[in-house]
Amino acid sequence: MYSSRSTEDIHQIVVKFADEGRDCVLAVVLDADGSTPCRVGSKAVIDAEGVIQGTIGGGWVEAETQRRAAETLKAGRPVVLEFNLDSPAVGDDHPICGGTVRVLMDPTAVRHREVYATAFAIRRDRQRGVLLTTIRGRNEWDVAVEFLDKQAISPGLGFPGTEAIGSALEREEPSLFVSEATPEGQRLEVLVEPVAYIGMIGSGRKVAMMRKDFVESGRATAAEFDRVYAPIGLEIGSVTVPELAASIVAQLVAVRRTGTSPQIATRQHLRL
């Protein structure tokens, strides 16, 4: 199995495959329970040769997903793989992490080119919205993908509903919603993924002063400003420029892979 260490946004990679007329499988972690190497919403693109871009956690789960990519592309139908990482012995071939993982393998991803292009553009421009991946079925699955910007999250949305989608966006954390009570007797799963990241470089005092100005001028509410990762970066005791850069990149990776990240704890005592 091969991997390509691309730093591109995973949605941009799907768009490139579509533009080049190439097929691929988009692997999406739908559920991860217990001790697992991946989180809900993790994604990777796999081509017909098994070359993977992105990651869904590595190890056995990722290797098995790569192995199944060619047959999934040939069949042309989405499948959902379930992995139990609970081998009873250290010497076994299977993992002993103790958790369970469910992965959607979608060979129809390139058909949703425009939706993924929108998600990439929104993330690039630091705007807000959610990507909805809906799968419906029992033994065979149909996949639909939709992007909603923040303004489109209004009353009257279908399952999982406006409140659930809005809550996932505010928490900035991918969430899976499941319904067994569909008219067709099918299982309906909707993965809600916030698409947003905003960070600002500056000292604690600068951040506090700008927060005060933005809130008092009405340019942002306190809740909206507090979404900003400011001061940007993780608290790793960095002093030099390379160390500061490492802390910022670490936070970018955390948000990209997990949907959220701790913030440097200066806001509480520096609010003006």
Secondary structure, DSSP 8 states (H G I E B T S, - for coil): --EE---S-HHHHHHHHHHTT---EEEEEEEEESS-SS-TT-EEEE-TT--EEE-SSSHHHHHHHHHHHHHHHHHTS-EEEEEE---SSTTSSS--S--EEEEEEETTGGGGHHHHHHHHHHHHTT--EEEEEEEEESSSEEEEEEEEEGGG--TT--TT-HHHHHHHHHHT--EEEEE---TTS-EEEEEEEE----B----HHHHHHHHHHHHHHTSS-HHHHTTSBSS-S--S---SHHHHHHHHHHHHHHHHHHS-----TTHHHH--
